[in-house]
């Protein structure tokens, strides 16, 4: 079946087959139930990472990949395996012998065929639940002839494209609010970047979760719970089963009572007070209390990223504000009022050595407080919605609760336009990296821009002909100096070794480098699409010689 | 060309005739830039040219251990990096839950051996490469099997399997009397591992860089729950699940062996755990969590496997050809907060029981071989590692536990002073034992004043 979009035919594979399958499923007594169980089994190992919500977001995604050399093909392969909704390949090239040496998605007998359709059918066979389409046209031509084509996608992944085409594509994607991800493999080097006006993350899932347990300022219900325990009980079994949270609050209270209301001046002082109350050094609850004592003396503070979001201009609302910013505005009000400077409690409690019953009582008090905090934020969200003339129920309770649970770790990412980055001076952080003794990865960023300028001038990449390598090295050095000049780093130097190596590679796209770059591109796509985890905050350079990467916050 | 058809794999395909017919002009254009052209940031002794390319295609044999998430990627990456002779070993069969990342497998392959299908698919796509599958446990192969390969690449998910291979490979290592490793006995290993958005790649050059045993501490300890918590004071859904799995199963279903792959067994665990959780007012026991806890499921995604495996394959190419400088020995990858890919160089343990020139053992100068063996058996460093050791000195058998004829021949040595047997000086003894996966090298130091203590430093 062919679908016409503008000038080009988009071919949709196997629609009939899928339709037949669907009809088959519909005939079953419990339509879809078995298919759903199969899906959950197939995606089990990733559902444990991004959950049902993350998976649903992927299944809704409509991704466009520009060029399917190994970099584009590998990125897409990882996404197709993960079960995205649909993809469209845009590639205008024919398959050559060299594709057989670096691209696993090219079949041996397909030399001479069109690359877009060949890779599309191989990927469709890999996961038939993903809708597969292709356009046999060069991305550069499509950018010129039919910019609105890109408006239909959730995400565009542009691979192996020059800076000049990317500047235009970036403008188009921003106009249509489409996420753009750029990936490039070049010899033993690579580059990945994200470009989008704004990406907000509620579920950042940081590796080291901040334990927000409020031992330093227990609320009345928590205090009441603590008072139900006699931590000096004569019963040795009870003594070693009192949850450490209760111990910390009680010991702190006693300390303050003995010291005229003062807090312990150091962690050591508090730890000494804890140690003096334990009966023997094998009491696990006391061990845990000592470990967590720092939470009393240095309770978690608001992270700079959260403060930045609270003070962001977008937190000043208007009638077009997004759900996220409305909730941020409500959070800000909450912090200034009910929260008394603390964000909503997330309600989770780490395991504490104790009797089941004690632990559950502690859990319930924390959960009740989290519920109450979320309810307070919800009330503020509703009244804000009303104020800005929107339906007060426009944001669901579930969404608000989810937001509150993750409030401490909110993140907002804004990426400069590719055109801005190309035409302006580099930031001070980048300048510093470039001036460092080992500036390899910063120098590679400059060199990858230089090869595009080289190619624009000479209509080929440096080092593609054996006979011209020496000349190309000289030319590339001077082009790199021009780039340095343009970004305001004319004093910096680019190591000759790297210039030579870049010319040695002659724009080669090595499979393994493409697999790394495509892997990173797929990973960042997943983060952008699910709204979970923390994406790249700036352009990334991958160096396969040293097996390192550097992210530049330009 | 060295090609073999494994007797244990009736389906092992006939070696393909590799000739011009499977190589179209220009096929390796991109890789050739790296292998045929001289470079500056290259390894020692890199010789650019067709010979280097032909060497990895025809002569270099690489073993991939594991045909799972990393293994599938590794086979693809190595094949497209010009390696022509690959073998792969895996004892597992394909499961539905593999399909989100093990891209060589399809729904119709479920239940088939991973090694067999992976080998077939790679050969189907990358013409000219030969991949020999081995559907068996690594322990089923003797050390001569592993010795055939120039490089061994590990795509494993268990510490035990890594330790095993490490011991076997370090067992091939021999040292010069001055303590430097004999280059021809070094068999490099490249090891990858992933969990969710995180992973590592590392290069092990036995005798030169830290072996797996030297840096065991890099791996975090396993989380286990105290049995009394499970039995008496459960507080989390995992506590309830582990109670049923570890304790209640044995009580209620005596005589039945729990099989995590039996759906009825898993369902029973889930239902009992849910009951227990309800009794204790604990919420959150689900079927999925039950499986995760009982099988210790490690979350896994395609992208991390792709990144780690490709890093391993590139380092394999660098080791084989020196076409680029190698990375520092350990690469750590984290993809949860931006992208973090860093390398570091960690230190070899000079007394490592697996890879060092010799673990120092100090004995009295008058010690007999029998007494020396007794000392070894009592040494806590070798606990559970040796039970009936045979001892040899630079290829000469001092005492052999078997076969009987050799035992009898070497038995008189047991009563002789070790120092005499060793020619009057301390030095390296090789200990063989059926419990050892490789070999144990011991540096004997005699406790006398006339022995220069500098030799106690080891190699």
Interface residues (C-beta under 8 A of the other chain):
Chain A: X38 X40 X41 X42 X43 X44 X45 X46 X47 X48 X49 X74 X77 X78 X81 X82 X83 X96 X97 X98 X100 X101 X102 X103 X104 X107 X108 X111 X125 X126 X127 X187 X188 X192 X204 X205 X206 X207 X241 X351 X352 X353 X354 X355 X356 X359 X360 X463 X466 X469 X496 X497 X498 X500 X501 X504 X505 X506 X508 X509 X510 X511 X512 X513 X515 X516 X518 X519 X520 X522 X523 X524 X526 X533 X534 X535 X536 X537 X540 X542 X544 X545 X546 X547 X548 X549 X551
Chain B: X24 X25 X26 X27 X28 X29 X30 X31 X33 X34 X37 X38 X39 X40 X41 X73 X76 X77 X80 X81 X96 X97 X99 X100 X101 X103 X106 X125 X126 X127 X196 X197 X201 X229 X233 X234 X235 X236 X280 X281 X282 X288 X291 X292 X297 X298 X299 X300 X301 X302 X303 X304 X305 X306 X307 X309 X310 X311 X313 X314 X315 X317 X324 X325 X327 X328 X331 X334 X335 X336 X337 X338 X339 X340 X341 X342 X343
